[in-house]
């Protein structure tokens, strides 16, 4: 967490939904990103948001069922770098997903059959 300005109060800690670590508001801007684990395990790409009302204020809450999640700046940079790299072996991590997602069955057929 970043140090507050002289005589100031530290900002509210924000949890990164990718790493699980806490960051100050300078390092965590509530950037939205698709979390790879949620895609692999739930095929969850949907950008859904929930609202939380605290003290008359409405704020976005990122959590279960949200689909797109608030991440820290460093996680956002990492995910942006990795988005087009095939680093996850989906068939090894969650082979049952191929039974439920038609697009994966089609892609698997292309990979086996060749171009």
Residue pairs with C-beta under 8 A, 6 or more apart in sequence:
1 10
1 11
1 13
1 22
1 23
1 24
1 27
2 10
2 11
2 24
2 26
2 27
3 10
4 10
4 11
10 24
11 24
11 25
11 26
12 25
13 22
13 23
13 24
14 22
14 23
14 24
14 25
14 28
14 30
14 70
14 72
15 21
15 22
15 23
16 22
16 23
16 28
16 70
16 71
16 72
16 75
17 35
17 62
17 63
17 69
17 70
17 71
18 33
18 35
18 69
18 71
18 72
18 75
18 78
18 79
19 71
19 72
19 75
21 72
23 72
23 73
27 72
27 73
27 74
28 70
28 71
28 72
28 73
29 73
30 60
30 62
30 70
31 70
31 71
31 72
31 73
31 76
32 47
32 62
32 68
32 69
32 70
32 71
33 68
33 69
33 71
33 75
33 76
33 79
34 44
34 45
34 67
34 68
34 69
34 79
35 69
35 71
36 79
36 82
36 88
38 44
38 67
38 69
39 45
40 88
40 90
40 93
40 94
40 97
41 94
43 97
43 100
43 101
44 67
45 67
46 67
46 68
47 67
47 68
48 65
48 66
48 67
48 68
49 60
49 61
49 62
49 66
49 68
50 60
50 61
50 62
50 63
50 65
50 66
51 58
51 59
51 60
51 61
52 58
52 59
52 60
52 61
60 70
62 68
62 69
62 70
63 69
71 79
90 97
90 104
91 98
91 108
97 104
98 104
98 105
98 108
